[in-house]
């Protein structure tokens, strides 16, 4: 998982690239949100099934934020449990 920043666009976005080479039907979700407002209306989320990478939309106005976080969830294939990584905040 990577948090990307553009000073020109005053924006941040998240990117998740699977390094295991498996495209096994897992549903992966990445969400980027302001440090102090995870469940508010400013988050950006992207979901993909069986993909090697997924990117969120840009979260604009990043220079006005106290910080930004990203979190990844991997939903199971049959018979497995969902895993959510701890948020990465900067």
N, C-alpha and C positions, 0 to 999 in steps of 0.2 A: 504494500500500500504506500502510495506517495501523495503528499499534499503539494500541489503546484501553485505558483504565484506569478502573476503578471502585474508589474508596477504600472505599465502602460494602460492596461485595462482596469487597474485597481480591483483585481479579482483573484480569488483562489478557487481551485477545484481539486477533486480527488481522482486518483487513478489506481486501479487494482489490476495487476498483471499476474496471472497464474504462472508459477515457475515449475510446477510439477508436470507440465505437458499433458495433463489429463483433461479431456473434454467429455466428462462422464455424466452429464445431465444435471450436475449440481446447480442450484440457483444461488448466485452470488449477488450481494447487495452492498453498495458502498454509499455512505451518507456523509456529507460535509455540513457542519453547522457552527454558528457562533459559540464561543466558549461559554458564554453566560445565557444561552437560549437554545438548548438542544431541541425542545419540543415546540418552539415558536414557528412562525411562518417563513423564516429565512433559510431553512435547510434546503439542501439540494441532494437528491437521491437518484441512484441509477441501479437497475437490476438487469441481470442477463442470465440466461440458462445455457449451460454447456459452452460458455465462451472462454477464450484465453485472456481477455482483457475487458474492462468496463471503466467508463469515465463519467463523472457527474457533470452537470451543467455548471457554469461559472456562478460563484456566489459573489455578487458585485458589492462594491463599497468596503472592501477588506481593510482599507487603511483606517476606517472608523471603528473597527472591531477591537475589543480587548485581546482577542485570540480566536483561533479557529481549531476545530476538532474534526476528526474523521473516524468512522467506525465501519467495520466490515462484518457482515454476517454471511455464513455459508450454510445454506439449507440442505437438508439431507437428500441422498438418494434413498431408495427403499431400505428400511431397516436400520437407518443411522439416525443420530440425534443432531440437531442444529447446533452450530458453534458460532459464538459472537466474540470477536476480539475486543479487548479493552480499547477505549478511544485513544487515538493519537492526537495530542493537542500541542499547538505551538503558539 
